[in-house]
Every structure is written in structure tokens, then in C-alpha cells.
Amino acid sequence: MKVLSILSLSLLISVSAVAQTLIPDKNEKGKWGYVNDKGDKIIDYKYDEAGYFDDGVATVKKGDNYGIINSDGKEVIAVKYNLIEPPNKNIYRVAADGKVKDGVLMDEKYGFISKDGKILLKPEFEEIGTFNDNGVAYIKKGNLYGYINRDIDIIIPCKYNAVGSYNADGFVWVAEGAKYEKNSSKFSGGKLGIFDLQGKAIVPLKYKAVGYYTPYKFNPSSKYLESLHYNHRTILKEAPDNALFAPHHITQENLSVMPAGVKGFYGSANNGATKNAVYTTSGEMLVKDGNNFSFVFYPTDGFALVKDNKSKFNFMNLNTGKLLLKKPLSDAWAFNNGLAIVSRDGNKYEIMNTDGEPVSPLYKNIFPETDGRFIVKSDASGSELLYGLIDRQGREIIPANHIYIYPPADGRIACMTHDKEAGYKDLDGNWVIKGDLKNVYSFKGGLALAKKSNGWGLLDNTGNEVVSCKWKTCKLGDFAKEGYIWVSEEEGDDAQFMLLRISDDKLVSTDKYKWVRTFGSDFDEVAIVGSNANNVGIITKEGKLIVPAEFSVDQAREAYNFLKENPGKEWGEFDTYRVKLYSNPKRNKGKLSSKLESSLWDY
């Protein structure tokens, strides 16, 4: 019993000693040590700087060097480092071997040390980058780069003179032996490859150029779209992405990034990215080196679309390595669900199966598949554009005698016949909505913009008017998502728009604006409106103008972000002045001796 009492007292004293608070204290000689809360010296006065204890350790300094001590005064990290940064998960980034000149640390080397003093990465690196979302950071030693992970494991050794930044999918390109061109700030030559987060070479380090494939997105220039007939332009805008994977070359700039969503890679024997081998994102080689093609696209349905030196197309069978067709094609898209859109002569198109056999008649053009249907353009003479619809077997669903047919959406096909009968057909080509319709747009989310004799409005998928068809002009938008539509009693250049709530077909406000952007274009909850693009403000879905229409579009966005950061604030005249003042590109651009315009003075 007596022994237990002594032991209990011993434990109590031990715990009290450990738990005591240590406070940095400076003596009359200017040296720092530590005292307890009673003022008793616990750690000798021998430091030039002393930090507060945190989680049992503190940073101290002697001369120009830093270290870490514990509550017993023992150095857990030797006082010999130029810099010790605050810890991250009990790991310190440290700098060593540097020199302080005029108060600036120079030529230092970086590394990592654990809280218990274990050297995780020897401080011999000129640079260590910030850990990104993938948990990796680049490292630089001499003029060579590599990568480490958060466990401070070197996943790519420092032997590459150019590296990219890991993308969101966990891939990075590297270059060995590349030469840096000062004039262009780029690297050229050398051997390139692509690595994953484990440091595995997905694309071997042996190519003069590397690149990646992402799903093809039709992104034509506005100039090209304007050159097309309106109906053709609308089809292209609404048609889905084709199965073809678009190839992208990786620019050889230090720390440049490839995007997310990469579906595969290529490696090229020359800088033109031709005669390329194709790899999956797991490193499997799909198309071997040494092929005789100017370009190889990413394979689909077991075939790779290839282009030869004469810009002719064919399909390479991945299993046999042989070409599908004896005679190459003038134009072709990659296979998608077993079918490809091809042209044998460059003038007419057909749908072809993986046996190389046509499954459709010839057409002037065939657009990408939507819901198992293809829009086709007839071979009509003159300027007349006539469209039809066929299925995957090439059977005619809607004759190619329509002024326009838009891609299927919500199970409805917006179209207009040659005799200008407009409406909606189902996927089998049967009329489901027609009558007093003069023009129609595709459905989206169960709503579609349509025009009747009295004007424009919104229909549901049964043909009922959700917004009365009485307006001269309506703005296109994602109505189901937004819940609102901009309508006008005028048309053309005279149109001025009012905000209408779709749920009850009522105007939110009778205020009119010449220039409007739909809800969701910039912010889901508000829209930008004004008299023109240089005099705009912000309106809510209740019709309240919370930012006056006195700004450019960029200024209006800045103004609304300011309101979001200050909830409950009402916009004032000074706020307008502030935005215009601080967003003025002329501000602070002159010399000290320059004459400042009166409009830029802060008064």
C-alpha cells in the first residue's frame, strides 16, 4: 500500500513536469532561454532567437542557423539550418548551405526533416515546388528536375532537364537532353516521355515529341459558323461530340500542363508528331512504333483511324495490324459504336461498318449520331439545303426534303418540311406536335422555344404553351434550368427585353433592357443587363437592379463578387466610383512626374 502511494506521487510529479508551460525569456546579455510560469529557468540562455513551444517542440536560432529543440532543451533537429519552415504533418522543410548577404538568403539548398530529426530528403535541392492536388511537388537539383510525393519519396529522380506539371489525371511529361532556347523560353530536342504518379513510364522516354488524346469537341471559329447556312450552323452547334479523339501536342515548356480528361497518349519519332505510336493511360501500346502513317488517331471499336502521306484515310485493325480497306478514303471519322462516317471520293458521304461495307446511301453530308439517328443532307442542286434523318441501318426515318432537322433532344426532333410546315416528330419520324407553328427550336429539359402566328413562346413536350406565344423576340437559354426567359414586344434592332418567370407566365418587371445575358451565363442567380455592352449592371430574378447599369461586363462581374463578399450590403454611389477607379487600366501606369488625369484622383 505504501509502495503504491509513492508510485502514484512519482507519476504525478512526472506528469506535472511534462505539462509545465515553457516561455521564451531574454536575459540581460540579449540571449534567449526558457522559463516556466513561475519564472524559474528551465533551458539555458544561449539562443539568439527562441520561438514558442508547439506540440512539445520549439524553433531556436544561433547566429544565422536554426534548429528544433524539445522541452528538455535537447536538439531534435540540429541548429545548423538556414531556414526551417512551419511543419506540415510533422515534416519540416529546411534550407542549408546558404549564405546571407545584405539580409537576403542566397544559394541555399532545400530538403525535408521529420519532427523526430530523421532526414527524409537531404537538403541538396535548389528548388522544391508546392505540393499540388495530386500530392506531388517538383524538385530541382543543378539544372535537372524530378518529383517527390507527400511521403517524401522520390517518384521521378532529378535527371530530366524539363518536366511538366502533373495534370488532374496524374500524368506528367518529362524531357531528357532537351536544349533550352532563351529567345523562345522553350526546350527543344532531346527525348520525351510521359510518367504517372508512381513514376512509371506510360510513354517510354525515347520520342522526339509526345502528345495526348482528348474526346473531340467541335469548336469552330465564329467566322466559319457565320459562313454556313443558319440551319447547317444550328445542327453543328447541337450535334454531340464525335467519337474521334482529338490529338494534342504537348508544348515543351518547363512546367507546362496537359489538361484533365486525357484518354491516351502518342509518341512521335519526329517533331511533327507523325508516324506515332499510341498508348493507353495504363501504358499499353496499342499501335507500335515504325508505322508508315503521317498520323494515327486514338483507336475506337478495335480500329485506329490513320492518315497517310497523301492525306488519305484508312482504318488499322489493332488485332491484325492490317488495314481494313484496299483503297483509302478521302475523308473519314473514327468508328463510333461500330459505325463510321466516311467519304470515298471527297464529295459524298456514307455510313460504313467495321467490315468496310456501306450501310447507308450516299449523301452530301452526314452529321454525328444522336440517339441512334443521323441527320443527312441531300445532294440537292442549287442553293437549296434539304435535310433528312436515317437510323443506324441506313433506313430513312424522315425524307431528305426538309428545310431543317435538328438533332433529337428529349425524344423530339425539331424540323420544318419543304412546304414550311414546322413542328416536332418522334424518333420514328411521326408528327407529335404541329399545327400553328411557324418556327421551332430543339427541346431542352422539357421546354422548347417555338413561334406561332402571334409570336414566340415556350412549349412543353406535349405542345402546350408554357409561355404564351405572343412575343416578337425571345432570347435563347436553358429555360428549364434558369426558370426565366427574356422577352420583347419589339423585334430586330428595336428589341428591348423584359424578364418573364416561366412558372406562372408573368413578367417579373416591366423594366426594359437593350442588352441582356441569360441567367447562368455569368452567375446562376443573377444576370447582366444594360443599354449596351459598355453600360451594364446586375439584375436579380426578382427584377431588382442591385448593381446600376454603369459598367463594362468585367466591371459588373467584379461588382457582383464584391456584393457576395459583403452580404446585406446595398450598392451606393461610392461603390460605383470605387469600381471604376480601381479597374481603370490607366491608374498607376504613369511615372512619378506624370500629370494625373483628374478622374483618377482619390477625392
MOVENDA-V826952 format. One record per pair of residues at least 12 apart in sequence whose ideal C-beta (glycine too) atoms are under 6 Angstrom apart, sorted by the first residue. I is the first residue (numbers start at 1). J is the second residue. Records with the same first field share a line. If there is no record, write none. Layout:
I = J + J
//
This chain:
20 = 36
21 = 37
22 = 34 + 42 + 53 + 71
23 = 35
24 = 50
27 = 45
31 = 45 + 46
32 = 47 + 50
33 = 45
43 = 73
47 = 60 + 62
48 = 61 + 62
49 = 61
56 = 70 + 71
57 = 70
59 = 84
62 = 79
64 = 100
65 = 79 + 80
66 = 81 + 84
67 = 79
76 = 117
77 = 113 + 117
81 = 94 + 96
82 = 95 + 96 + 98 + 105 + 108
83 = 95
90 = 115
91 = 112 + 114
92 = 113
93 = 112
94 = 111 + 113 + 123
95 = 108 + 110
96 = 109 + 123
97 = 109
109 = 123 + 124
110 = 123 + 125 + 128
111 = 123
112 = 152
120 = 152
121 = 152
125 = 139 + 141
126 = 140
127 = 140
131 = 150
134 = 166 + 170
135 = 149 + 150
136 = 149 + 166
139 = 158
141 = 158
143 = 161
144 = 158 + 159 + 161
145 = 160 + 163
146 = 158
155 = 199
156 = 195 + 199
160 = 174 + 176
161 = 178
162 = 175 + 178 + 187 + 254
164 = 256
165 = 255 + 257
167 = 257 + 258 + 260
168 = 260
169 = 260 + 262
170 = 196 + 197
171 = 194 + 196
172 = 195
173 = 194 + 210 + 250
174 = 193
175 = 187 + 190 + 192
176 = 190 + 191 + 205
177 = 190 + 191
178 = 190
186 = 252 + 253
187 = 252
191 = 205 + 206
192 = 207 + 210
193 = 205
194 = 210 + 265
202 = 283
203 = 265 + 267 + 279
207 = 267 + 268
208 = 270 + 271
209 = 268 + 271 + 273
210 = 250 + 267
211 = 247 + 248 + 249 + 250 + 266 + 273
212 = 248 + 258 + 262 + 265
213 = 245 + 247 + 263 + 264 + 298
214 = 246 + 261 + 262
215 = 241
216 = 241 + 242 + 244 + 246
217 = 241
229 = 385
231 = 404
235 = 367 + 375
238 = 406 + 407 + 442
239 = 367 + 368 + 407
240 = 368 + 370
242 = 333 + 368
243 = 300 + 334 + 336
244 = 333 + 334
245 = 263 + 298
249 = 273
264 = 280 + 298
265 = 279
266 = 278
274 = 294 + 295
275 = 291
276 = 296
277 = 289
278 = 296
286 = 299 + 318
287 = 304
293 = 306 + 308
294 = 307 + 309
295 = 307
297 = 334
299 = 318
300 = 334 + 335
301 = 335 + 338
302 = 318
303 = 315 + 335
304 = 316
305 = 334
312 = 328
313 = 328 + 329 + 332
314 = 328
324 = 356
325 = 356
329 = 342 + 344
330 = 343 + 345 + 346
331 = 343
338 = 354
339 = 351
340 = 352
341 = 366
348 = 362
349 = 363 + 365 + 366
350 = 362
359 = 394
360 = 390 + 394
363 = 376
364 = 377 + 379
365 = 377
370 = 407 + 408
371 = 408
372 = 392
373 = 389 + 408
374 = 390
375 = 387 + 389 + 405
376 = 388 + 390 + 400
378 = 400
386 = 400 + 401
387 = 402 + 404 + 405
388 = 400
389 = 405
397 = 429
398 = 429
401 = 418
402 = 415 + 417
403 = 416
404 = 416
406 = 442
409 = 442 + 443
410 = 443 + 461
412 = 424 + 443
413 = 425
414 = 440 + 441 + 442
422 = 437 + 439 + 440
423 = 437
433 = 463
436 = 452 + 453
437 = 450
438 = 451
439 = 451
445 = 480
446 = 461 + 480
447 = 479 + 480
449 = 474
452 = 469
454 = 469 + 470
455 = 469 + 470 + 471 + 472
456 = 471 + 474
457 = 469
467 = 502 + 505
468 = 505
471 = 487
472 = 488 + 489 + 490 + 491
473 = 488 + 491 + 495
474 = 487
475 = 518
477 = 518
482 = 519 + 520
483 = 502
484 = 499 + 501 + 519
485 = 500 + 502
486 = 516
487 = 500
496 = 512 + 514
497 = 513 + 516
498 = 512
499 = 543
508 = 543
509 = 543
513 = 529
514 = 531
515 = 530 + 532 + 533
516 = 529
526 = 538 + 540
527 = 539
528 = 556
530 = 549
534 = 552
535 = 549
536 = 549 + 551 + 553 + 556
537 = 549
538 = 556 + 560
547 = 559 + 571
550 = 576
555 = 579 + 583
559 = 579
587 = 600
//
